[in-house]
Structures are given as C-alpha cells and as structure tokens.
Amino acid sequence: MALQVETKDCTALGDTEFAEMADLCAAGPSGFETGFLSKEAESWVLASLAHRGSDLVGFSFSTLERIGGTPSILLGLASVARDPKRDDVLRALMSEQYRRAVLAFPDEDVLVGVRMADPAGFDALEILDDIVPRPEHKASGEERAWGRRLAKRFGLDGYDDRSFIAAGDGTFPTSLDHERADADSLDAAVVGLFESVDRDRGDAMVAFGWAMAEDLAALG
C-alpha cells in the first residue's frame, strides 16, 4: 500500500490527529499521550503525518527558520512505527522536510538539526554533508557553537558541547524516535557515539548536517 505524507500547520491539528499520534507512541518506547503531544505541538510550526492506508506510521513536528541568518530545518519530536518498512517512512518524512526547504530557501544550503536517542536516528541525515558529530571527527569551535545554538533552540539543559549530548530529566526525550528493524546493521562507529546516551534517563544527542542547494533542488 502506498505511503502518503501530508504536512499541515500545527495549529490545524485536531483531536483525531493527536489520538493517532498517541496510539503510535504507545506502541513504542516513548508512550507520549495526547495532552503532551498537543502541548508539544505549540512549540513547532509544521506537522508531517505519514499514512499507509488509514494507518498513521510516522509523524514529525518541525519548523523552517533562519538561525542567525542561516536557513535551517529543525526537527522536533518525531516518531516512526516499528513496522518492517520503517526506513521508508523515515525517508518519506525527511523528503517532505527537504521539499518544503526548497520552497522556503531556494538556491541556499540548509542546516538540518535534530535530537536523537538511538544511533538509528542518523538514518535521517543520510543525504547531508558535514554531519556533526560523526566518527573520527574532532568538532571545530564553530561546529561546537552550532551545537550550542541548536541545544538552546531545542530548550535543552545540561548540554555538553564536546559530546553533543544533553542529559535527561528522567523522562523519554522529545526527539526523533526511530529504530532500525535490523539493529545489527548499524555502523559500529556510529553506535559508539551513543555509549554515554542513557535513553531511559532521557538523554539525547544533538546532531546536524548540511543539505546542499543542488541536492535539495534534485529532491524538490
């Protein structure tokens, strides 16, 4: 069955959409409920909803904005159903972000920022250049500064600009919730970046990369 992705303003979300999101979260580790999701939506501009038939199989909150003049896609809370085709769902959600970025920022490179608590979250960054953090890369001062800017924008406390990890408060992090069906296929070096991430404590990594204008044009 074909995958359909629809994006609407967060202010246009209704009880039905929030109930679908809560049902998806209840089937995963986050367990976010409708009240929390509706409150979280107030912090974001856009909501992308991925359906396969009548079933919601993924969603994301996001915003397109300029940070210090730099065009940016910021991905807020997002969740992907644990079904066999989950990678396709994540790819479709990210493609929707890129399509909108082309319209908002034509002919510009765009920074993409996301929080994640699982190494599989790096799958969302697969088309990006200069991903930070990444294995065997020592972040520059400017890259650490970008990490701090994003952490501030995400409202994170306890953020460390060398590990790019924010300590949690005992609740599941409001981040990209995605796990690969085949966890053994993950790059061991990427997994190593998450050694000190305690998802149960609510830790999250802040990661970012650059979507180049020519790549966005091709996707758009």
N, C-alpha and C positions, 0 to 999 in steps of 0.2 A: 504494500500500500504506500502511495506517495506521501512524502513528508512536506508539510505546508508550514511556513513560518510567517507570522503576522506580527507587525510592530504597531503599537499604539501608545499614546501618551499615558503615563502612569495615572494621571487624573481621570482617565476614561475607564480604568479597570473597575469592574463591578464584583459583587459578591460571588458570582459564578466562577470568574477567573481566579479569585483568591482561594476559593474552595478547591479548585483543580490543583493549584499550586501546592496547597497544604496537603492534599492527598498524595502528590508526587513526593513531597518532602517526608511524609510519614512512612513511605516505603524505603527511604534511605536513612542515613545516619543523623541528618540534621533535625528532623522532627519539627520543623517550624510550623506554627499554627497560623490560622487566618488572621488573627489580630496582630501578630508580629509581622506578618508579610505585608499587611495593609499599612502598617506604620513604617516599615522599611521603604515601601514604595514612595513615600513622601520625600525621601532623600534623593530620588532619581527622577529623570525626565521621561525615559522611554522604557517600555516593557516589550520584549520579544517573546512570543509564545510559539512553540513548535508542536504541531499536532500531527499524529499519524492516524488518519481517520478521525474518529471522535475523541481519541485519547491524547491528553497532554503528555508529551515525552520529554519536554525540556522548556526552560524559561530563563530569562535573564533580565535584570534591571541594568540600565546603562545611561550614560549621558555623553554627548558630544560637546566639548567646550575647549576653550583656549586656556592653557595654564602658562601665565607669563608670556602670552602671545603665541605659544606653541600649540598647534592643533592636536587634540587628544581625544581618544576613546577611553572612557573609564568604565570598566565592567564592575557592577556591584554584585549583590547577591545573585547567584545563578545556580541552577540545579539541572542535572541530566538524569533521566530514568535509567535504572540498571537493566536495560534490555540488551539483546545481542547486537543491536545496531546503534549503540550509544555513541560510537565515534562519529557516525554520520550526523547524529543530532547535534553534537557539539560543533562540528564543522559547519552545519547549516546555520546555527545561531551566530557563529563568528562571521560567516559570509554576509549575514544580514547587517552586522555592525559595519563591515567594510563597505557594503553597498551604500549605506547612509553616509559614511565618511566621505565618499567620492562626491556626493551631492553637497555636503556641508563645506568640504575643504578641497575643491578641485585643484589639481596640479600641485598639491602640497604633500610632503611627508608627514605622517601622523604617528604620534606616540600612542601606544596601547598599554594601559596599566590594568593590572588585575591582582586580586588576592587569591591565594590558593593554599590548601592544607594537605594536598596529596600530589605526588610527583606527576600524576596523570594530567594535572592542570596545565602542564607545559604543552600538552597537545593543542591547547587553544592558541598557542603562539607559533604554530608551525610555519607560517609564511613570513614571519617577521625577521628583520635583521638586527644584529647587535643586541641580542637578548641579555638582560641582566636581572638576576645573577645567572651564571652559566658555569659549567665545569671548567676547571683550569683557567679561569679568567679572574684576574685581580681588578676589582672595580676601581675606576678612576674617581678623583674627587668630584667631578661633575656628575658621574653616574650615581655616586652616593647621595649627592644633593638632590638628584631626581627621585631617588628612593624616599628621601625625607619629605619632599614636596607631595609625593603620592600618599605617603603614610598620613600626612596632615590632612590631605583632601579626603582620605578614607575615614578620618576620625580615629586613628589608631593610637593607643597609648602603649608605652613600653616597647617602642620600636628601636631596633638596633641597626644602624646604617652600614654595618660591616657584614652582618649575616643576612640582612634584608628581612629579618623575622620580627614580628610583633608578638609579644607574649599575650596569651589569652586571659580571660577572667572566669574560666570555668564553664563557659557555655560554648556551644558549637559556633565556629567563626562564620560571620556573614561574608562568605567568599564563594568562589566557584567550586561547587560540589560535583566532582566528576571522578569516576574511577574506570580504568580500563577493564574490559572483560577478561583480558589476559594480562594480569599484573606482571607476570614473569617476562613480558616483552619490553618492559620499561628499561631505559638506559640506566645501567648501574651507577654511572657517574651522576646522573640527574637525581636518582634516588638518594645518593649520598648527600646532596644538598639539603635534604629534609631530615637528616639524622636527629637534629635537635628540635624538630617541629612536633609538638605534642598536640595532636588534634583534639584529644579528649579535654585538654586544658583550654582549648580554644585558640591555640597558636595559628598564625597564618603568615605565609611568605608574601611579600610584595614583589612582583616581577613586572618587567616591562620590556618592550622592544619597539622597533620602528617598522611601520608599514610604509614602504616606499611608494611614491606617487605613481610610478609606472606599474607596480604590482596592483595597486588599488584600481587603476584605470582598467586593467585587464579583468579584474573581478567585477567591477561595476558595469 
